[in-house]
Amino acid sequence: MVSKVLRVVHRNYFQKAHHTVLPADTFEGIVIPKLKIFNKDDSSGLAKYGGKHIVTLLPGANPGPKLMSYVKDVFKVARVPVDFEEIPYFENGNEEETTTFAELVLTSMYRNRAGIKGNIISPYLTISSNVALRQELDLYICLVHAKSYPYVKCKYPNMDIYICRQNTEGEYAMLEHSAKPGVVESLKIITKENTCRFANWCFQFALQKNRKKITIVHKANIMKLSDGLFVKVVKEVAKSYPQIRVNDMIVDNATMQLVQDPSQFDVLVMPNLYGNILSNIACGLIGGAGLMSAKNFGPDCALFEAASRHLTFIDENNVNPIAMLNASLDLLHYLGLDEYADLISQAITKTLSIDKIHTPDIGGSNTSEEMVDSINNNIKDLLKTSQIKQF
């Protein structure tokens, strides 16, 4: 089974890059080149042409193409200096088309170093395309900002927390095999080196955002070696950041506490699977999957997407575009285009909180088009008094 996984990864997600292999990345005598970094001789600069940033765009499966069309529409109205390199996706494509798509995606991301994506699925892969992409690009950080909007129906109107998820290890190591018929083994990988760089990133981020407390979420009472190592390393790193208070909480208790009283949390730090679960819970608490975005960061590139792939919609005319639009704002901040991001953010907030244009998933009756039209009209009004230098 391991050999099969390796062949699939190599065939669909290959790159000519320098590899850093940790001792823990071996299984049954086979080296798993899981930690990868870009060629050190390559330029790490973001791609630009004619004064515009070039960004990889991966619409993915439905409703991704519709959501990406809204992003492009909003960028056009705001005159954002970004061009998209769109990689066409064939949800029902054959194995050859799937392989070609994977090669095009990686080539584009290596070149542009920034991208925005929908949900990528394929019936021809025994592993998750989304997880494989994160591992291949070494996107070891997933960051979700769970913050409620004024006048948008939700359980906690003043919720404002960050969820930091280790993005390449844990149960998502993609190492499973059948020991015998009816018995399957799945490996959970936690390494000191990867946890250390993840923890340092989280503490530095907390300082940057003036956050005062970090909560480590784990299950070390049961998984004493794997989660035990994660907690031990994060607490060791915490000694270098005495300004930040640190506590830890078992994941089952953390999920309950998050639902009952999210105000007790500031920044949550956790391994892969728990981060996925808590991010989706946070989505529900602030109004639903249609509002929050997620940022995936690696040493040399970043990929932005909706925080939850469980978008609830009646049809493509009623899908909430806000999560993907917020992902596009994260992208603009990453590119250093803060003024454009702030402008569009103001337009979104006015649409949701003042104009109260809401799609059915957040208790309204407006269509996706009506919401995007409102945002675009607000952008046009804001541009009249904006100091942004138009491209």
C-alpha positions as CSV (number, residue, x, y, z in Angstrom):
1,M,0.0,0.0,0.0
2,V,2.8,2.4,0.9
3,S,4.4,1.8,-2.5
4,K,1.1,2.5,-4.2
5,V,0.8,5.8,-2.3
6,L,4.3,6.8,-3.3
7,R,3.7,6.0,-6.9
8,V,0.5,8.1,-6.9
9,V,2.3,11.0,-5.2
10,H,5.2,10.8,-7.6
11,R,3.0,10.6,-10.7
12,N,0.6,13.3,-9.8
13,Y,2.6,15.7,-7.6
14,F,6.2,15.7,-8.7
15,Q,8.8,18.5,-8.6
16,K,12.6,18.8,-9.1
17,A,13.5,20.3,-5.8
18,H,15.8,19.9,-2.9
19,H,14.4,17.6,-0.2
20,T,14.9,17.7,3.5
21,V,14.0,14.3,4.9
22,L,13.5,13.8,8.7
23,P,14.3,10.6,10.4
24,A,10.6,10.1,11.2
25,D,9.8,10.1,7.5
26,T,10.5,6.4,7.1
27,F,8.0,3.6,7.0
28,E,8.8,-0.1,6.6
29,G,12.2,0.9,5.4
30,I,10.9,3.3,2.7
31,V,12.0,6.9,2.9
32,I,9.0,9.2,2.5
33,P,10.2,12.6,1.1
34,K,7.5,14.4,3.0
35,L,9.2,17.7,3.9
36,K,10.3,19.5,0.8
37,I,11.8,22.9,0.2
38,F,12.3,24.8,-3.0
39,N,15.6,24.9,-4.8
40,K,17.7,27.4,-2.8
41,D,19.0,28.8,-6.1
42,D,15.5,29.8,-7.2
43,S,14.2,33.4,-6.8
44,S,11.6,33.6,-4.0
45,G,10.0,36.7,-5.4
46,L,6.4,36.8,-6.4
47,A,5.6,36.7,-10.1
48,K,4.8,40.1,-11.8
49,Y,4.3,41.0,-15.4
50,G,3.7,44.5,-16.7
51,G,3.3,45.9,-13.2
52,K,0.6,43.3,-12.3
53,H,0.9,40.3,-9.9
54,I,0.4,36.9,-11.5
55,V,-1.6,34.5,-9.3
56,T,-2.5,30.9,-9.8
57,L,-6.3,30.3,-9.8
58,L,-7.7,26.8,-9.2
59,P,-11.5,26.9,-9.4
60,G,-11.8,23.2,-8.5
61,A,-15.2,21.4,-8.2
62,N,-18.6,23.2,-8.1
63,P,-19.3,25.8,-6.8
64,G,-15.7,26.8,-7.2
65,P,-15.9,28.1,-10.8
66,K,-18.9,30.4,-9.9
67,L,-17.1,31.7,-6.8
68,M,-14.0,32.4,-8.7
69,S,-16.0,34.3,-11.3
70,Y,-17.2,36.6,-8.5
71,V,-13.6,37.1,-7.3
72,K,-12.5,38.1,-10.8
73,D,-15.6,40.4,-11.2
74,V,-14.9,42.2,-7.9
75,F,-11.2,42.6,-8.7
76,K,-12.1,44.1,-12.1
77,V,-14.4,46.7,-10.5
78,A,-11.8,47.6,-7.8
79,R,-9.1,47.7,-10.6
80,V,-6.8,45.4,-8.7
81,P,-3.5,45.0,-10.4
82,V,-3.7,41.1,-10.5
83,D,-3.9,38.8,-13.4
84,F,-4.9,35.2,-12.9
85,E,-3.3,32.1,-14.4
86,E,-6.3,29.8,-14.4
87,I,-5.7,26.1,-14.4
88,P,-8.8,24.4,-16.0
89,Y,-10.2,21.6,-13.9
90,F,-12.1,18.5,-15.2
91,E,-14.0,17.1,-12.3
92,N,-14.9,14.0,-14.4
93,G,-11.7,13.9,-16.3
94,N,-9.8,10.7,-17.0
95,E,-6.5,9.6,-15.3
96,E,-4.4,11.3,-17.9
97,E,-6.2,14.6,-17.6
98,T,-5.9,14.4,-13.8
99,T,-2.1,13.9,-14.1
100,T,-1.8,16.8,-16.5
101,F,-3.8,19.0,-14.2
102,A,-1.6,18.2,-11.2
103,E,1.6,18.9,-13.2
104,L,0.2,22.3,-14.4
105,V,-0.9,23.2,-10.9
106,L,2.6,22.6,-9.4
107,T,4.4,24.3,-12.3
108,S,2.2,27.4,-11.9
109,M,2.5,27.5,-8.1
110,Y,6.3,27.2,-8.3
111,R,6.4,30.1,-10.7
112,N,3.8,32.4,-9.1
113,R,4.3,31.5,-5.4
114,A,0.7,32.6,-4.7
115,G,-2.6,31.1,-5.5
116,I,-6.3,30.9,-4.6
117,K,-8.3,27.6,-4.8
118,G,-11.6,25.8,-4.6
119,N,-12.1,22.2,-3.6
120,I,-10.0,19.8,-5.8
121,I,-11.3,16.2,-6.0
122,S,-10.5,13.3,-8.3
123,P,-11.8,9.7,-8.5
124,Y,-8.4,8.6,-9.7
125,L,-6.4,9.3,-6.6
126,T,-6.3,7.1,-3.5
127,I,-5.2,10.2,-1.5
128,S,-6.7,13.6,-1.1
129,S,-5.6,16.1,-3.8
130,N,-5.9,19.0,-1.3
131,V,-3.7,17.3,1.3
132,A,-1.1,16.2,-1.3
133,L,-0.9,19.8,-2.6
134,R,-0.3,21.2,0.8
135,Q,2.5,18.6,1.4
136,E,4.1,19.1,-2.0
137,L,4.3,22.9,-1.5
138,D,5.2,22.5,2.2
139,L,2.2,24.6,3.3
140,Y,2.8,23.8,6.9
141,I,0.6,26.5,8.4
142,C,-3.2,26.8,8.0
143,L,-4.6,30.0,9.6
144,V,-8.3,30.7,10.1
145,H,-9.6,34.0,11.6
146,A,-13.0,33.3,13.1
147,K,-14.5,36.8,13.5
148,S,-18.3,37.5,13.4
149,Y,-19.8,40.2,11.3
150,P,-22.2,42.8,12.8
151,Y,-25.8,42.2,12.1
152,V,-25.2,38.8,10.6
153,K,-27.1,36.1,12.4
154,C,-24.8,34.0,14.5
155,K,-24.4,32.4,18.0
156,Y,-21.7,34.8,19.2
157,P,-21.7,38.3,17.7
158,N,-18.4,39.3,19.3
159,M,-16.4,36.2,18.4
160,D,-12.7,36.9,17.4
161,I,-10.2,34.1,17.6
162,Y,-7.4,32.7,15.5
163,I,-7.1,28.9,14.8
164,C,-3.6,27.8,13.8
165,R,-3.4,24.3,12.3
166,Q,-0.3,22.3,11.6
167,N,-1.0,21.5,8.0
168,T,1.3,18.7,6.8
169,E,1.5,16.0,9.5
170,G,-0.7,14.3,12.1
171,E,-3.4,12.0,10.7
172,Y,-3.1,13.6,7.3
173,A,0.3,12.0,6.7
174,M,-1.5,9.8,4.0
175,L,0.2,6.6,5.2
176,E,-2.4,3.9,5.4
177,H,-2.3,0.2,4.5
178,S,-4.2,-3.0,5.0
179,A,-2.4,-5.3,7.4
180,K,-4.7,-8.2,6.5
181,P,-8.2,-8.4,5.1
182,G,-10.5,-6.5,7.4
183,V,-7.7,-4.7,9.2
184,V,-6.4,-1.2,8.2
185,E,-3.5,0.7,9.9
186,S,-3.2,4.5,9.6
187,L,0.0,6.2,10.7
188,K,-0.1,9.5,12.6
189,I,3.2,11.4,12.1
190,I,4.4,14.1,14.5
191,T,8.0,15.4,14.2
192,K,9.9,17.7,16.6
193,E,11.4,19.7,13.7
194,N,8.1,20.4,12.0
195,T,6.3,21.1,15.2
196,C,9.1,23.5,16.3
197,R,8.9,25.7,13.2
198,F,5.1,25.6,13.3
199,A,5.1,26.7,17.0
200,N,7.6,29.5,16.3
201,W,5.4,30.8,13.5
202,C,2.4,30.8,15.7
203,F,4.0,32.7,18.6
204,Q,5.5,35.3,16.2
205,F,2.1,35.7,14.6
206,A,0.4,36.1,18.0
207,L,2.9,38.9,18.9
208,Q,2.3,40.6,15.6
209,K,-1.5,40.6,16.2
210,N,-1.0,41.7,19.8
211,R,-2.7,38.5,21.1
212,K,-2.0,37.6,24.7
213,K,-2.8,33.9,25.1
214,I,-2.2,30.7,23.2
215,T,-4.1,27.5,23.9
216,I,-2.6,24.2,22.8
217,V,-5.3,21.7,21.7
218,H,-4.3,18.0,21.9
219,K,-5.2,14.5,23.0
220,A,-2.0,13.7,24.8
221,N,-3.8,11.9,27.6
222,I,-4.4,9.1,25.1
223,M,-1.8,9.6,22.4
224,K,1.0,10.1,24.8
225,L,3.9,9.8,22.3
226,S,2.5,11.7,19.3
227,D,0.4,14.4,20.8
228,G,2.7,14.3,23.9
229,L,5.6,15.4,21.6
230,F,3.5,18.1,20.0
231,V,2.6,19.6,23.4
232,K,6.2,19.3,24.7
233,V,7.7,21.0,21.7
234,V,5.2,23.9,21.7
235,K,5.7,24.5,25.4
236,E,9.5,24.5,24.9
237,V,9.2,27.1,22.1
238,A,6.8,29.1,24.4
239,K,9.8,29.8,26.8
240,S,11.2,32.2,24.2
241,Y,7.9,34.2,24.2
242,P,7.3,35.1,27.9
243,Q,4.9,37.9,26.9
244,I,2.3,35.3,25.9
245,R,0.3,33.2,28.3
246,V,0.1,29.5,27.4
247,N,-2.2,26.8,28.5
248,D,-3.3,23.4,27.0
249,M,-6.7,21.7,26.6
250,I,-7.7,18.2,25.6
251,V,-9.5,18.4,22.2
252,D,-12.9,17.0,23.3
253,N,-13.0,19.6,26.1
254,A,-11.8,22.3,23.7
255,T,-14.7,21.6,21.3
256,M,-17.2,21.9,24.1
257,Q,-15.6,25.0,25.5
258,L,-15.5,26.6,22.0
259,V,-19.2,26.1,21.6
260,Q,-20.1,27.2,25.2
261,D,-17.7,30.2,25.6
262,P,-15.4,31.1,22.7
263,S,-14.4,34.4,24.5
264,Q,-12.0,32.4,26.7
265,F,-9.8,31.7,23.6
266,D,-7.4,34.1,21.8
267,V,-5.2,31.9,19.6
268,L,-5.7,28.1,19.3
269,V,-2.7,26.0,18.2
270,M,-3.1,22.3,17.3
271,P,-2.2,19.4,15.1
272,N,-3.9,18.8,11.7
273,L,-7.1,16.9,12.3
274,Y,-8.1,18.9,15.4
275,G,-7.6,22.1,13.4
276,N,-9.9,20.9,10.7
277,I,-12.6,20.0,13.2
278,L,-12.4,23.2,15.3
279,S,-12.3,25.4,12.2
280,N,-15.5,24.0,11.0
281,I,-17.1,24.4,14.4
282,A,-15.9,28.1,14.4
283,C,-17.5,28.5,11.0
284,G,-20.9,27.4,12.4
285,L,-20.6,29.7,15.4
286,I,-20.1,32.9,13.3
287,G,-22.9,32.1,10.8
288,G,-21.8,29.3,8.5
289,A,-19.3,28.0,6.1
290,G,-20.0,30.8,3.6
291,L,-18.2,33.5,5.5
292,M,-14.7,32.5,6.7
293,S,-11.5,32.1,4.7
294,A,-8.3,30.0,5.3
295,K,-4.7,30.9,4.6
296,N,-2.1,28.2,3.9
297,F,1.5,29.4,4.3
298,G,4.8,27.7,3.4
299,P,8.4,29.0,3.4
300,D,8.1,30.2,-0.2
301,C,4.5,30.4,-1.2
302,A,0.9,30.7,0.0
303,L,-2.5,29.3,-1.1
304,F,-5.8,30.8,-0.1
305,E,-9.3,29.2,0.1
306,A,-12.6,29.0,1.9
307,A,-12.1,27.9,5.5
308,S,-14.7,25.1,5.1
309,R,-15.5,23.1,2.0
310,H,-19.0,22.3,3.4
311,L,-20.7,25.2,1.7
312,T,-24.5,25.1,2.1
313,F,-26.5,26.3,-0.8
314,I,-29.7,25.5,-2.7
315,D,-28.1,26.0,-6.1
316,E,-25.3,28.0,-7.7
317,N,-27.5,31.1,-7.7
318,N,-27.7,31.0,-3.9
319,V,-24.1,30.2,-2.9
320,N,-22.6,32.7,-0.4
321,P,-19.6,34.3,-2.1
322,I,-18.1,35.9,1.0
323,A,-15.8,33.1,2.1
324,M,-14.0,33.1,-1.2
325,L,-14.0,36.9,-1.5
326,N,-12.4,37.0,2.0
327,A,-9.8,34.4,0.7
328,S,-9.1,36.9,-2.1
329,L,-8.5,39.7,0.4
330,D,-6.0,37.4,2.3
331,L,-4.3,37.0,-1.1
332,L,-4.1,40.8,-1.6
333,H,-2.6,41.3,1.8
334,Y,0.0,38.6,1.0
335,L,0.9,40.4,-2.2
336,G,1.3,43.7,-0.3
337,L,-1.8,45.2,-1.9
338,D,-3.3,46.3,1.4
339,E,-5.2,49.3,0.1
340,Y,-7.1,47.2,-2.4
341,A,-7.9,44.6,0.3
342,D,-9.1,47.2,2.7
343,L,-11.3,48.8,0.1
344,I,-13.0,45.6,-0.8
345,S,-13.3,44.6,2.8
346,Q,-15.2,47.9,3.6
347,A,-17.5,47.1,0.7
348,I,-18.2,43.6,2.0
349,T,-18.9,44.8,5.5
350,K,-21.3,47.5,4.2
351,T,-23.1,44.9,2.1
352,L,-23.5,42.5,5.1
353,S,-23.9,44.8,8.1
354,I,-25.5,48.0,6.7
355,D,-27.2,47.1,3.4
356,K,-28.0,43.7,5.0
357,I,-27.8,41.8,1.8
358,H,-27.7,38.1,2.9
359,T,-27.9,34.8,1.1
360,P,-30.2,32.0,2.4
361,D,-27.4,30.2,4.3
362,I,-27.1,33.2,6.7
363,G,-30.8,33.8,7.1
364,G,-31.5,36.1,4.1
365,S,-33.3,35.8,0.8
366,N,-30.8,37.4,-1.6
367,T,-29.1,35.6,-4.4
368,S,-25.3,35.4,-5.0
369,E,-25.6,37.9,-7.9
370,E,-27.5,40.4,-5.7
371,M,-24.8,40.2,-3.0
372,V,-21.9,40.6,-5.5
373,D,-23.7,43.5,-7.2
374,S,-24.1,45.3,-3.9
375,I,-20.4,44.8,-3.1
376,N,-19.4,46.1,-6.5
377,N,-21.7,49.2,-6.1
378,N,-20.1,49.9,-2.7
379,I,-16.6,49.6,-4.3
380,K,-17.5,52.1,-6.9
381,D,-18.7,54.5,-4.3
382,L,-15.6,54.0,-2.2
383,L,-13.3,54.6,-5.2
384,K,-14.7,58.1,-5.6
385,T,-13.0,59.2,-2.4
386,S,-10.2,56.6,-2.3
387,Q,-6.5,57.6,-2.5
388,I,-5.6,54.4,-4.2
389,K,-3.4,54.9,-7.3
390,Q,-5.3,53.3,-10.1
391,F,-3.4,50.9,-12.4
